């Protein structure tokens, strides 16, 4: 039994509660970007950033990448992530950028 917002009680299915408890940290569309490469939030963030920095010419500094993203009307989420980069740091290519952001993809083969 559990309490509802109105103070009454209702039966709770123990199997359903067990499923929820096991899946709380499973990667999914929950707005939390995890280190798990299967996490759709992580893939979407990486894609959004990639979409906006793809117009940059590498090597590029953190400031240049941020300027390119701003010029392309990047969403706040992208600007926030790029804003975490060390000022003045130069990136030779996209892979170095992904590594600095903690969004690199492990080798699959």
C-alpha positions in Angstrom: 0.0 0.0 0.0 1.1 3.5 -0.7 -0.2 7.0 0.0 -1.6 9.1 -2.8 -1.3 12.9 -2.7 -4.8 13.0 -1.2 -4.0 10.8 1.8 -5.9 7.7 0.7 -4.2 4.4 0.2 -4.0 2.2 -2.9 -2.5 -1.2 -3.6 0.9 -1.2 -5.2 2.0 -4.0 -7.5 5.3 -5.3 -6.1 6.4 -6.5 -9.5 6.0 -3.0 -11.0 7.8 -1.4 -8.1 10.7 -3.9 -8.6 10.9 -3.1 -12.3 11.1 0.6 -11.5 13.8 0.1 -8.9 16.0 -1.9 -11.3 15.6 0.5 -14.2 16.1 3.9 -12.4 19.7 4.1 -13.6 19.2 2.5 -17.0 20.3 4.9 -19.8 17.2 6.5 -21.4 15.6 9.7 -22.4 15.6 11.2 -18.9 17.6 14.4 -19.4 20.6 13.0 -17.7 23.7 12.4 -19.8 25.5 9.4 -18.6 28.9 7.9 -19.6 27.1 4.9 -21.1 27.4 5.1 -24.9 23.9 3.5 -25.2 22.3 6.5 -23.4 20.1 8.3 -26.0 20.6 11.6 -24.1 24.4 11.3 -24.5 24.0 10.5 -28.2 21.6 13.4 -28.8 23.9 15.9 -26.9 26.8 14.8 -29.0 24.8 15.1 -32.2 23.6 18.6 -31.3 27.1 19.8 -30.5 28.4 18.1 -33.7 25.8 19.9 -35.7 26.9 23.3 -34.5 30.7 22.8 -34.5 30.8 21.0 -37.8 31.1 24.4 -39.5 34.3 25.2 -37.6 37.7 24.8 -39.2 40.0 22.6 -37.2 42.4 23.2 -35.5 40.1 25.5 -33.5 40.2 27.0 -30.0 37.5 26.6 -27.5 36.5 30.3 -28.1 36.3 29.7 -31.9 34.1 26.7 -31.4 31.8 28.6 -29.1 31.6 31.5 -31.5 30.7 29.2 -34.4 28.0 27.6 -32.2 26.6 31.0 -31.2 26.6 32.1 -34.9 24.6 29.0 -35.7 22.0 29.8 -33.0 23.0 26.7 -31.0 20.7 25.9 -28.1 21.7 26.8 -24.6 22.6 23.2 -23.8 25.3 23.2 -26.6 26.6 26.5 -25.5 26.8 25.4 -21.9 28.8 22.3 -22.8 31.2 24.2 -25.0 31.5 26.8 -22.2 33.1 24.1 -20.0 36.1 23.9 -22.3 39.4 25.3 -21.0 39.8 28.8 -22.5 42.6 29.1 -25.0 42.8 25.4 -25.5 43.2 24.3 -29.1 41.7 21.2 -30.6 43.3 19.6 -33.6 40.1 17.7 -34.6 36.7 16.6 -33.5 38.1 13.6 -31.6 40.1 15.9 -29.3 36.9 17.9 -28.7 34.9 14.9 -27.8 37.6 13.7 -25.4 37.7 17.1 -23.7 33.9 17.1 -23.3 33.8 13.5 -22.1 31.7 12.5 -25.0 34.2 10.4 -26.9 33.1 7.1 -28.4 35.1 4.0 -27.6 36.5 2.0 -30.5 33.9 -0.5 -31.5 36.0 -2.8 -33.6 
